[in-house]
Amino acid sequence: VQLSFNTASAQAFGVLATTPAIHAAAVARLADRAKALSAR
């Protein structure tokens, strides 16, 4: 599987897909980055 990004920084902002067991931890880990990106 190859992922392709449309930005040079290879960051995607949008859907977060995780298993239920790690969802809360993933949201917490990415919260600051999501806030910064949504403020642009």
N, CA, C and O atoms as a GROMACS GRO file, in nm:
protein
  160
    1VAL      N    1   0.085  -0.118   0.000
    1VAL     CA    2   0.000   0.000   0.000
    1VAL      C    3   0.089   0.123   0.000
    1VAL      O    4   0.184   0.132   0.077
    2GLN      N    5   0.057   0.217  -0.085
    2GLN     CA    6   0.131   0.342  -0.092
    2GLN      C    7   0.036   0.457  -0.065
    2GLN      O    8  -0.072   0.464  -0.124
    3LEU      N    9   0.076   0.547   0.024
    3LEU     CA   10  -0.002   0.667   0.051
    3LEU      C   11   0.059   0.783  -0.024
    3LEU      O   12   0.181   0.801  -0.023
    4SER      N   13  -0.023   0.860  -0.089
    4SER     CA   14   0.024   0.979  -0.161
    4SER      C   15  -0.042   1.102  -0.100
    4SER      O   16  -0.162   1.101  -0.071
    5PHE      N   17   0.035   1.206  -0.081
    5PHE     CA   18  -0.015   1.330  -0.023
    5PHE      C   19  -0.008   1.441  -0.126
    5PHE      O   20   0.075   1.439  -0.217
    6ASN      N   21  -0.097   1.538  -0.111
    6ASN     CA   22  -0.097   1.651  -0.204
    6ASN      C   23  -0.027   1.773  -0.145
    6ASN      O   24  -0.044   1.884  -0.196
    7THR      N   25   0.051   1.754  -0.039
    7THR     CA   26   0.130   1.862   0.018
    7THR      C   27   0.273   1.815   0.037
    7THR      O   28   0.299   1.696   0.056
    8ALA      N   29   0.365   1.909   0.033
    8ALA     CA   30   0.507   1.874   0.051
    8ALA      C   31   0.536   1.821   0.190
    8ALA      O   32   0.627   1.739   0.207
    9SER      N   33   0.461   1.867   0.291
    9SER     CA   34   0.487   1.823   0.428
    9SER      C   35   0.427   1.686   0.459
    9SER      O   36   0.449   1.631   0.567
   10ALA      N   37   0.352   1.630   0.365
   10ALA     CA   38   0.291   1.496   0.381
   10ALA      C   39   0.204   1.486   0.505
   10ALA      O   40   0.207   1.386   0.576
   11GLN      N   41   0.126   1.589   0.529
   11GLN     CA   42   0.032   1.587   0.640
   11GLN      C   43  -0.109   1.591   0.586
   11GLN      O   44  -0.138   1.666   0.493
   12ALA      N   45  -0.196   1.513   0.645
   12ALA     CA   46  -0.337   1.513   0.607
   12ALA      C   47  -0.420   1.554   0.728
   12ALA      O   48  -0.394   1.508   0.839
   13PHE      N   49  -0.517   1.639   0.707
   13PHE     CA   50  -0.605   1.682   0.814
   13PHE      C   51  -0.746   1.644   0.776
   13PHE      O   52  -0.797   1.689   0.673
   14GLY      N   53  -0.809   1.562   0.855
   14GLY     CA   54  -0.944   1.518   0.819
   14GLY      C   55  -0.991   1.404   0.904
   14GLY      O   56  -1.023   1.424   1.022
   15VAL      N   57  -0.996   1.287   0.849
   15VAL     CA   58  -1.054   1.172   0.916
   15VAL      C   59  -0.948   1.098   0.997
   15VAL      O   60  -0.837   1.076   0.949
   16LEU      N   61  -0.984   1.062   1.118
   16LEU     CA   62  -0.897   0.981   1.203
   16LEU      C   63  -0.964   0.844   1.218
   16LEU      O   64  -1.072   0.833   1.275
   17ALA      N   65  -0.899   0.742   1.168
   17ALA     CA   66  -0.953   0.606   1.177
   17ALA      C   67  -0.866   0.525   1.271
   17ALA      O   68  -0.747   0.503   1.245
   18THR      N   69  -0.925   0.479   1.380
   18THR     CA   70  -0.852   0.399   1.479
   18THR      C   71  -0.943   0.287   1.529
   18THR      O   72  -1.063   0.284   1.500
   19THR      N   73  -0.885   0.198   1.604
   19THR     CA   74  -0.966   0.098   1.673
   19THR      C   75  -1.025   0.164   1.798
   19THR      O   76  -0.967   0.260   1.849
   20PRO      N   77  -1.137   0.115   1.847
   20PRO     CA   78  -1.196   0.174   1.967
   20PRO      C   79  -1.100   0.177   2.086
   20PRO      O   80  -1.105   0.270   2.167
   21ALA      N   81  -1.015   0.078   2.096
   21ALA     CA   82  -0.925   0.070   2.211
   21ALA      C   83  -0.825   0.184   2.218
   21ALA      O   84  -0.783   0.221   2.328
   22ILE      N   85  -0.786   0.242   2.104
   22ILE     CA   86  -0.686   0.349   2.106
   22ILE      C   87  -0.741   0.483   2.060
   22ILE      O   88  -0.665   0.580   2.046
   23HIS      N   89  -0.872   0.491   2.035
   23HIS     CA   90  -0.930   0.615   1.980
   23HIS      C   91  -0.905   0.736   2.071
   23HIS      O   92  -0.857   0.839   2.024
   24ALA      N   93  -0.936   0.725   2.198
   24ALA     CA   94  -0.920   0.838   2.290
   24ALA      C   95  -0.774   0.883   2.297
   24ALA      O   96  -0.746   1.003   2.298
   25ALA      N   97  -0.682   0.790   2.301
   25ALA     CA   98  -0.540   0.824   2.306
   25ALA      C   99  -0.495   0.891   2.177
   25ALA      O  100  -0.415   0.985   2.181
   26ALA      N  101  -0.545   0.845   2.064
   26ALA     CA  102  -0.508   0.906   1.935
   26ALA      C  103  -0.562   1.048   1.924
   26ALA      O  104  -0.491   1.137   1.878
   27VAL      N  105  -0.685   1.069   1.967
   27VAL     CA  106  -0.743   1.204   1.966
   27VAL      C  107  -0.662   1.296   2.056
   27VAL      O  108  -0.631   1.408   2.017
   28ALA      N  109  -0.629   1.250   2.174
   28ALA     CA  110  -0.551   1.333   2.267
   28ALA      C  111  -0.414   1.366   2.210
   28ALA      O  112  -0.366   1.478   2.224
   29ARG      N  113  -0.351   1.270   2.147
   29ARG     CA  114  -0.217   1.291   2.091
   29ARG      C  115  -0.219   1.393   1.977
   29ARG      O  116  -0.124   1.470   1.961
   30LEU      N  117  -0.325   1.394   1.897
   30LEU     CA  118  -0.331   1.480   1.780
   30LEU      C  119  -0.408   1.611   1.803
   30LEU      O  120  -0.417   1.693   1.712
   31ALA      N  121  -0.462   1.632   1.921
   31ALA     CA  122  -0.548   1.748   1.947
   31ALA      C  123  -0.478   1.881   1.922
   31ALA      O  124  -0.534   1.968   1.856
   32ASP      N  125  -0.358   1.899   1.972
   32ASP     CA  126  -0.287   2.026   1.953
   32ASP      C  127  -0.257   2.052   1.806
   32ASP      O  128  -0.271   2.166   1.760
   33ARG      N  129  -0.217   1.950   1.732
   33ARG     CA  130  -0.189   1.966   1.590
   33ARG      C  131  -0.317   2.002   1.514
   33ARG      O  132  -0.315   2.089   1.426
   34ALA      N  133  -0.428   1.937   1.549
   34ALA     CA  134  -0.556   1.967   1.483
   34ALA      C  135  -0.600   2.110   1.511
   34ALA      O  136  -0.650   2.178   1.421
   35LYS      N  137  -0.583   2.156   1.634
   35LYS     CA  138  -0.619   2.294   1.668
   35LYS      C  139  -0.536   2.393   1.588
   35LYS      O  140  -0.589   2.491   1.536
   36ALA      N  141  -0.407   2.368   1.577
   36ALA     CA  142  -0.319   2.458   1.502
   36ALA      C  143  -0.355   2.460   1.354
   36ALA      O  144  -0.357   2.566   1.292
   37LEU      N  145  -0.384   2.344   1.296
   37LEU     CA  146  -0.419   2.338   1.154
   37LEU      C  147  -0.554   2.401   1.126
   37LEU      O  148  -0.573   2.461   1.021
   38SER      N  149  -0.648   2.387   1.218
   38SER     CA  150  -0.782   2.443   1.194
   38SER      C  151  -0.783   2.595   1.212
   38SER      O  152  -0.876   2.661   1.166
   39ALA      N  153  -0.682   2.650   1.277
   39ALA     CA  154  -0.675   2.795   1.298
   39ALA      C  155  -0.618   2.868   1.177
   39ALA      O  156  -0.622   2.991   1.173
   40ARG      N  157  -0.565   2.796   1.080
   40ARG     CA  158  -0.504   2.859   0.963
   40ARG      C  159  -0.603   2.930   0.880
   40ARG      O  160  -0.567   2.988   0.777
   0.00000   0.00000   0.00000
